Amino acid sequence: MQARSTGTTSYDSSEIEKIIGYKFRKKKLVEDAMTHSSFPGSVSYERLEFLGDPILGHAISNHLFLAYPNLQPAQLSLLRAANVSTEKLARVAVRHNLHRFLRHNSPPLIIKVKEFVEAVLQEDDPVCYGGMVKAPKVLADIVESLAAAIYVDIDFDLKRLWVIIRGLLEPIITPGDLVQQPQPVTLLFEVCQKNGKQVDIKHWRNGAKSVASVHVDGQFVASASADQKDIARLDAAKAALHKLSNLVPTSTSLLDFCPGIDGNFEIDAAKQVLHELCGKKKWSRPEYFIENDAGPPHEKKFVCSVKISTEEGRFEMTGDEKSRVKDAENSAASLMIRALQESNYL
């Protein structure tokens, strides 16, 4: 069986180098970055993709931190998730015709990629969270792998990588773009609440992957996995909204679902505020959990989550990384209050 590709059966690294504006010293890196595991007798992009995923996230984080000095961590996290999501990176591959150079031996892959390419070509504006056709993960993978290939070829220089790769990633999703499109998790809770349905998003780890599953009225609806928890949550909510499309209102003010791009997101004494709110609403007392602690003893960083149970369902929110457990719990409580406000529970 001959190798297949989604547009050409020949492989030419020089054309890819023209697209990204960088000439590789080690040509084999380009070949590996564009080779799917179904292609016989060759090294696949899996190792490079493993490296490219966090490296792109790091590069984007640096850019957003410097570009938006007034944004709070929660808002920066939303922007980062939108810019490194499968949907975003797959569109990068299509926009630059990188899919034409994918080496694989999988006929079903051709069909999925073709359907997605046709859908993307009909889009007029930037898409933050996904369009009519789900993005094939393989397209995002080759962008991550290509980024890793460059990173390795330039001796792991992150600054230089960003200079090379930024043009490929344009347009970078901005706070204004997020205002124009509702955040899927917020929209999911809003839509279900208006229709008298209870939403529960559960998280767990599956090896190196974070998994999120959406349950409505106790019934499983959709799930998604990703290397980062926030992206898995976004993808799961998007998949659930697609399945519940009959509930989504056709005319809605998108600003109603904006997660506070403008304004101070962090709430002072949020833990105390949330405790009092739960008491007034006769909800269960908030429960806090340490989700992650990393770093050396003198530079520990903590991520905490908070869970509350109401008569309409159980809610969970994970906060931002902080240097103290107390602050991490406050961050989670702050985000929970904001989510409850946006979903009209307060």
BELBELLIN-V250997 format. One record per residue. N is the residue number from 0. RES is the residue in one small letter. OMEGA is omega in whole degrees, -180 to 180 (none if undefined). D_LAST is the distance of its C-alpha to the last C-alpha in Angstrom with 1 decimal. Layout:
N|RES|OMEGA|D_LAST  N|RES|OMEGA|D_LAST
This chain:
0|m|-177|60.9  1|q|176|60.4  2|a|-180|57.4  3|r|171|55.0  4|s|-175|52.8  5|t|177|50.4  6|g|179|52.8  7|t|179|55.8  8|t|179|57.8  9|s|-180|59.1  10|y|-176|57.4  11|d|-178|58.0  12|s|-178|56.3  13|s|178|57.7  14|e|177|55.6  15|i|179|52.4  16|e|177|53.6  17|k|-179|54.0  18|i|-176|50.5  19|i|179|48.9  20|g|180|51.6  21|y|180|52.7  22|k|-177|56.0  23|f|171|55.7  24|r|-179|58.3  25|k|-175|57.7  26|k|-177|57.7  27|k|179|57.0  28|l|179|53.4  29|v|-179|52.8  30|e|179|54.3  31|d|-177|52.3  32|a|-176|49.0  33|m|-175|49.7  34|t|178|50.9  35|h|-178|48.9  36|s|180|49.7  37|s|-178|51.3  38|f|-172|54.1  39|p|171|57.1  40|g|-179|59.0  41|s|175|56.7  42|v|-179|54.1  43|s|-178|50.6  44|y|-170|47.8  45|e|180|45.8  46|r|179|46.7  47|l|179|46.1  48|e|176|42.7  49|f|180|41.8  50|l|-175|42.6  51|g|-179|41.3  52|d|179|37.7  53|p|-179|36.9  54|i|176|39.2  55|l|178|37.6  56|g|179|34.2  57|h|-179|35.8  58|a|178|37.4  59|i|179|34.3  60|s|178|32.4  61|n|-179|35.2  62|h|-177|35.1  63|l|179|31.4  64|f|-178|31.5  65|l|-175|34.3  66|a|-175|33.3  67|y|-176|29.7  68|p|-177|30.1  69|n|180|26.8  70|l|177|24.5  71|q|-179|22.5  72|p|-179|23.4  73|a|180|20.4  74|q|177|21.3  75|l|179|24.9  76|s|178|24.3  77|l|180|22.8  78|l|179|25.9  79|r|-179|28.3  80|a|-180|27.0  81|a|-176|27.5  82|n|179|30.9  83|v|-180|32.3  84|s|177|30.9  85|t|-179|33.4  86|e|-179|32.6  87|k|-176|33.3  88|l|177|36.4  89|a|178|37.9  90|r|174|37.8  91|v|-180|39.7  92|a|-179|42.3  93|v|-177|42.7  94|r|-179|42.7  95|h|177|45.6  96|n|179|47.4  97|l|-179|47.2  98|h|-180|46.8  99|r|-175|50.4  100|f|180|51.7  101|l|178|49.9  102|r|-178|52.5  103|h|177|51.8  104|n|-175|53.4  105|s|178|50.6  106|p|179|51.0  107|p|179|47.5  108|l|179|46.2  109|i|-178|48.1  110|i|-179|46.3  111|k|-179|42.8  112|v|-179|43.5  113|k|180|45.3  114|e|-180|42.4  115|f|180|39.9  116|v|180|42.4  117|e|180|42.8  118|a|-179|39.1  119|v|-179|38.6  120|l|179|41.6  121|q|-179|39.8  122|e|-179|36.7  123|d|-175|36.8  124|d|176|33.8  125|p|179|32.6  126|v|-176|30.5  127|c|-170|27.8  128|y|178|26.7  129|g|-178|29.5  130|g|-175|31.3  131|m|-178|33.0  132|v|-180|35.1  133|k|-179|34.0  134|a|174|35.7  135|p|-176|38.5  136|k|-177|37.9  137|v|-179|41.6  138|l|175|41.2  139|a|-179|38.6  140|d|-176|40.9  141|i|175|43.9  142|v|177|42.1  143|e|-180|41.0  144|s|179|44.5  145|l|176|46.1  146|a|179|44.1  147|a|179|45.2  148|a|177|48.8  149|i|-178|48.8  150|y|179|47.3  151|v|-176|50.1  152|d|180|52.7  153|i|175|51.9  154|d|171|52.0  155|f|179|48.3  156|d|-174|47.7  157|l|179|44.0  158|k|-179|44.5  159|r|177|47.2  160|l|-178|45.2  161|w|178|42.5  162|v|-178|45.2  163|i|-169|46.6  164|i|-173|43.6  165|r|-179|41.3  166|g|179|43.1  167|l|-175|42.8  168|l|180|39.0  169|e|-3|38.6  170|p|175|36.5  171|i|179|34.1  172|i|-175|30.5  173|t|175|28.9  174|p|179|25.4  175|g|177|26.3  176|d|-180|27.0  177|l|177|23.5  178|v|-177|22.0  179|q|-178|24.3  180|q|-177|23.2  181|p|176|19.8  182|q|-172|19.3  183|p|-178|20.0  184|v|178|17.5  185|t|-179|14.5  186|l|180|16.3  187|l|180|17.0  188|f|-179|13.5  189|e|-178|12.6  190|v|-178|15.8  191|c|179|15.7  192|q|179|12.3  193|k|179|13.8  194|n|176|16.9  195|g|-178|15.7  196|k|-178|16.8  197|q|-179|15.8  198|v|175|16.5  199|d|177|18.0  200|i|-177|19.8  201|k|-179|22.5  202|h|172|24.7  203|w|179|28.3  204|r|174|31.5  205|n|-173|34.5  206|g|180|37.3  207|a|-175|36.5  208|k|171|33.8  209|s|-177|30.0  210|v|175|28.8  211|a|177|25.4  212|s|-178|25.1  213|v|177|22.5  214|h|178|22.2  215|v|-176|20.6  216|d|177|20.7  217|g|-179|22.9  218|q|177|25.4  219|f|180|26.5  220|v|-176|26.0  221|a|176|27.1  222|s|178|27.8  223|a|178|29.1  224|s|179|30.8  225|a|178|31.5  226|d|-180|32.8  227|q|-175|29.5  228|k|-177|26.3  229|d|179|24.0  230|i|177|26.6  231|a|180|26.8  232|r|178|23.0  233|l|-177|23.2  234|d|179|26.3  235|a|179|25.0  236|a|179|21.9  237|k|179|24.4  238|a|179|26.7  239|a|179|24.1  240|l|179|23.1  241|h|180|26.9  242|k|-179|27.4  243|l|-173|24.5  244|s|-180|25.6  245|n|179|25.9  246|l|-175|22.1  247|v|-180|21.6  248|p|-178|21.5  249|t|178|24.6  250|s|-176|23.3  251|t|174|20.0  252|s|-177|19.3  253|l|-180|19.7  254|l|177|17.9  255|d|-176|14.6  256|f|180|15.1  257|c|-176|16.6  258|p|174|15.4  259|g|178|16.0  260|i|178|19.8  261|d|178|20.2  262|g|-177|18.8  263|n|-174|18.4  264|f|-175|16.4  265|e|-180|17.1  266|i|179|15.1  267|d|179|17.5  268|a|-177|17.3  269|a|180|14.3  270|k|180|15.6  271|q|179|15.5  272|v|-179|12.0  273|l|178|10.8  274|h|-180|13.2  275|e|179|12.0  276|l|180|8.4  277|c|178|10.1  278|g|180|12.5  279|k|-179|10.5  280|k|-176|8.9  281|k|174|12.6  282|w|178|12.1  283|s|177|15.1  284|r|179|15.8  285|p|176|15.4  286|e|-177|18.8  287|y|-179|20.4  288|f|174|23.3  289|i|-179|25.8  290|e|-177|26.2  291|n|170|29.0  292|d|-174|31.3  293|a|177|34.2  294|g|178|36.9  295|p|-176|39.7  296|p|-177|39.1  297|h|179|39.2  298|e|-179|36.7  299|k|174|34.2  300|k|-176|31.0  301|f|172|28.0  302|v|-179|25.2  303|c|175|22.5  304|s|177|19.8  305|v|179|17.0  306|k|173|16.2  307|i|178|13.8  308|s|177|14.3  309|t|178|12.1  310|e|-179|13.7  311|e|180|13.2  312|g|-180|14.7  313|r|-178|15.2  314|f|179|13.7  315|e|178|15.9  316|m|177|16.0  317|t|-178|19.2  318|g|-180|19.5  319|d|180|22.4  320|e|-179|25.9  321|k|-178|26.5  322|s|177|29.7  323|r|179|28.2  324|v|-180|26.3  325|k|-180|24.1  326|d|178|23.2  327|a|177|22.6  328|e|179|20.2  329|n|178|18.3  330|s|179|18.3  331|a|179|16.8  332|a|179|14.1  333|s|180|13.5  334|l|177|13.5  335|m|179|11.1  336|i|180|8.4  337|r|180|9.4  338|a|179|9.5  339|l|178|6.1  340|q|-177|5.2  341|e|-180|8.4  342|s|176|8.0  343|n|174|5.4  344|y|179|3.8  345|l|none|0.0
